[in-house]
Amino acid sequence: MSTFFTLFKKEWLEAWRDRKLIWLPVVLCLLTVSQPISTYFMPEILDMAGNLPEGTIIDIPVPSGEEVLAGTLSQFGMIGTAIFVLSVMGVVSNERNSGSLSLLMARPVEPFEYIASKWAAQALIFLLSFALSYGLAYYYTNLLFNQVDFYRFITSLGVYSLWILFTLSITLLLGTIMKKNGGIAGMSIIAVAGLSIISSLFPKFMGWSPSNAQSQAGSMLMTGKWEDSFGLMMSVSIALIIGLVILASFAFKKYEIY
């Protein structure tokens, strides 16, 4: 375990040097906060845009705070997923291409310790960044709209985190197999986007899909209840995340020359 914690600290140090601990939360905060603020000021924005007939009255129904937060998660799902993929695509490939991985693996480091430390460090960075940005959106939603029940907020945050961890696991696996960052990012986005599209086209047969974390979180926000396939989705998502990390370790171990 000492090797794991040493590698974990190394990941955090690199994240600080690369300023990921700063720019990732900032970008996500700007992304999530824009939803409640833009929704609140939408009538003024449309009015200032001009090109409307004289005497036009803009009457937009005021959404509930729950609807605003659900919209925030929807917006986060489209753009936030791409941000996560781009921020983690090179954690393995950059070290392999620079030659530093050869020096590291010359020491008594197990492949699983290496992959697990990468996953754990990036997962903690992702979840802290997401919690901060989503919490800021929750604050502004309560300020500008109605008060959203804290239990609904915190449970929706926890469930949606599964999708973030699944995206991380997919990208890390592809990062151990491929060497080009562009290919890693492209294949990762195709994989998660493809799963989301299939899940939306065949909801009856895809209730287990991790991509349903967003709809489950939205259901909790809007109704205070989970959808029917919640337990199955949770179980399969956790199993897939663990399986992808183990598979990444085996794929990494196959490389005799790092």
C-alpha positions in Angstrom: 0.0 0.0 0.0 2.9 2.3 0.5 3.7 2.2 -3.2 0.1 3.0 -4.0 0.1 6.1 -1.7 3.4 7.2 -3.1 2.0 7.1 -6.6 -1.2 8.7 -5.5 0.7 11.7 -4.0 2.7 11.9 -7.3 -0.5 12.2 -9.2 -1.7 15.1 -7.0 1.6 16.8 -7.3 1.4 16.6 -11.1 -2.2 17.8 -11.0 -1.0 20.9 -9.0 1.9 21.5 -11.4 -0.4 21.3 -14.4 -2.9 23.6 -12.6 -5.6 21.0 -13.1 -6.6 21.5 -9.5 -7.4 25.1 -10.5 -8.6 25.2 -14.0 -10.9 22.1 -13.9 -13.0 23.4 -11.0 -13.1 26.9 -12.5 -14.3 25.6 -15.9 -16.9 23.4 -14.4 -18.2 26.2 -12.1 -18.6 28.5 -15.1 -20.4 25.7 -16.9 -22.9 24.9 -14.2 -23.5 28.4 -12.8 -24.4 29.6 -16.3 -27.6 27.5 -16.3 -29.5 29.1 -13.4 -28.2 32.6 -14.1 -29.1 32.5 -17.9 -32.5 30.9 -17.1 -33.3 33.7 -14.6 -32.3 36.5 -16.9 -33.6 34.9 -20.1 -36.5 37.5 -20.6 -34.0 40.4 -20.3 -31.6 38.6 -22.6 -34.2 38.1 -25.3 -35.4 41.7 -24.9 -31.9 43.1 -25.3 -31.3 40.9 -28.3 -33.7 43.1 -30.2 -35.3 42.3 -33.6 -38.7 41.7 -31.9 -41.9 43.4 -33.2 -42.9 46.5 -31.4 -45.2 45.8 -28.4 -44.0 42.2 -28.1 -44.5 40.9 -24.5 -42.0 38.3 -23.4 -43.8 36.0 -20.9 -41.7 32.9 -20.1 -43.0 30.6 -17.3 -40.7 30.7 -14.3 -39.2 27.2 -13.9 -38.9 25.5 -10.5 -35.6 25.2 -8.8 -35.7 21.4 -9.4 -36.2 22.0 -13.1 -33.2 24.3 -13.2 -30.9 21.8 -11.5 -32.1 19.0 -13.8 -31.3 21.3 -16.7 -27.9 21.9 -15.2 -27.1 18.2 -15.1 -28.4 17.9 -18.7 -26.0 20.6 -19.8 -23.2 19.1 -17.7 -23.8 15.8 -19.3 -23.1 17.1 -22.8 -20.1 19.4 -22.2 -18.8 18.2 -18.8 -18.2 14.7 -20.1 -16.0 16.0 -22.9 -14.1 18.1 -20.4 -13.4 15.1 -18.2 -12.3 13.0 -21.1 -9.9 15.7 -22.4 -8.5 16.3 -18.9 -7.6 12.6 -18.3 -6.8 11.3 -21.7 -3.0 11.6 -21.4 -2.4 10.5 -17.8 -0.8 7.2 -19.0 0.1 7.9 -22.6 2.0 11.1 -21.8 4.3 9.2 -19.4 4.7 6.4 -21.9 5.6 8.7 -24.8 8.0 10.8 -22.7 9.9 7.7 -21.4 9.2 8.4 -17.7 7.1 5.3 -17.5 10.0 3.1 -18.3 12.0 4.6 -15.4 9.0 4.2 -13.0 8.2 0.6 -13.9 11.9 -0.4 -13.5 11.1 0.0 -9.8 9.1 -2.6 -7.8 5.7 -1.2 -8.9 2.8 -3.5 -9.7 0.6 -2.6 -12.7 -2.6 -2.6 -10.6 -1.0 -0.2 -8.1 0.0 2.1 -11.0 -3.5 2.1 -12.6 -5.4 2.2 -9.3 -3.4 5.2 -8.2 -4.1 7.0 -11.4 -7.8 6.2 -11.2 -8.1 7.1 -7.5 -6.3 10.5 -7.9 -8.3 11.5 -11.0 -11.6 10.3 -9.4 -11.0 12.4 -6.4 -10.1 15.5 -8.5 -13.2 14.9 -10.7 -15.6 14.4 -7.8 -14.4 17.4 -5.8 -14.6 19.6 -8.9 -18.1 18.3 -9.7 -19.3 18.7 -6.1 -18.0 22.3 -6.0 -19.5 23.3 -9.3 -22.9 21.6 -8.7 -23.0 23.0 -5.2 -22.5 26.5 -6.6 -25.3 25.9 -9.1 -27.5 24.7 -6.1 -26.7 27.9 -4.2 -27.6 30.2 -7.2 -30.8 28.1 -7.9 -31.9 28.6 -4.3 -31.1 32.3 -4.5 -32.8 33.0 -7.8 -35.6 30.4 -7.7 -37.3 28.3 -5.0 -35.5 26.3 -2.3 -34.6 22.8 -3.5 -34.6 20.1 -0.9 -31.0 19.4 0.2 -31.6 15.6 0.3 -32.7 15.7 -3.4 -29.6 17.7 -4.2 -27.1 15.5 -2.4 -28.5 12.2 -3.7 -28.7 13.5 -7.3 -25.0 14.5 -6.9 -24.0 11.1 -5.6 -25.9 9.2 -8.4 -24.6 11.4 -11.2 -21.0 10.8 -9.9 -21.3 7.2 -11.1 -21.5 8.5 -14.7 -18.4 10.6 -14.1 -16.5 7.6 -12.6 -17.6 5.4 -15.5 -16.4 8.0 -18.0 -13.0 8.1 -16.2 -12.7 4.3 -16.2 -13.5 4.1 -20.0 -10.9 6.8 -20.8 -8.3 5.3 -18.5 -8.7 1.8 -20.2 -8.3 3.3 -23.6 -5.3 5.3 -22.4 -3.5 2.1 -21.5 -4.2 0.6 -24.9 -3.6 3.5 -27.2 -0.7 5.9 -27.4 -2.1 9.0 -29.2 -4.1 11.4 -27.1 -6.4 12.3 -30.0 -7.3 8.7 -30.5 -7.9 8.2 -26.8 -10.2 11.2 -26.6 -12.1 10.4 -29.8 -12.7 6.7 -28.9 -13.7 7.6 -25.3 -16.2 10.2 -26.4 -17.6 7.8 -29.1 -18.0 5.1 -26.4 -19.8 7.2 -23.8 -21.9 9.0 -26.4 -22.8 5.8 -28.2 -23.9 4.2 -24.9 -26.0 7.3 -24.1 -27.7 7.2 -27.6 -28.4 3.5 -27.4 -29.9 4.0 -23.9 -32.2 6.7 -25.1 -33.3 4.7 -28.2 -34.0 1.5 -26.2 -34.9 2.6 -22.7 -36.8 -0.7 -22.0 -33.7 -2.8 -22.5 -31.1 -0.4 -21.3 -32.3 0.3 -17.7 -28.9 -1.0 -16.4 -26.8 1.5 -18.4 -24.6 3.9 -16.4 -25.8 6.7 -18.8 -29.1 6.5 -17.0 -27.5 8.1 -14.0 -28.5 11.5 -15.4 -32.2 10.5 -15.8 -32.2 8.9 -12.3 -30.7 12.1 -10.8 -33.3 14.2 -12.7 -36.1 12.0 -11.4 -34.9 12.4 -7.8 -34.8 16.2 -8.3 -38.2 16.4 -9.9 -40.2 13.9 -8.0 -38.1 12.8 -5.0 -38.2 9.2 -6.2 -36.0 6.9 -8.2 -37.0 5.3 -11.5 -37.8 1.6 -11.5 -34.4 0.5 -12.7 -32.4 2.4 -10.1 -31.1 -0.6 -8.2 -30.1 -2.4 -11.4 -28.4 0.7 -12.8 -26.4 1.2 -9.5 -25.3 -2.4 -9.3 -24.2 -2.7 -13.0 -22.5 0.7 -12.9 -20.4 -0.1 -9.9 -19.5 -3.5 -11.3 -18.6 -2.0 -14.7 -16.3 0.6 -13.1 -14.5 -2.0 -11.0 -14.2 -4.3 -14.1 -12.9 -1.5 -16.3 -10.2 -0.7 -13.8 -9.2 -4.3 -13.5 -9.2 -4.7 -17.3 -7.0 -1.6 -17.6 -4.5 -3.2 -15.2 -4.4 -6.4 -17.3 -4.0 -4.4 -20.5 -1.2 -2.3 -18.9 0.5 -5.4 -17.7 0.7 -6.8 -21.3 3.1 -4.0 -22.3 6.6 -5.5 -21.8 8.2 -2.4 -23.0 6.8 0.7 -21.4 
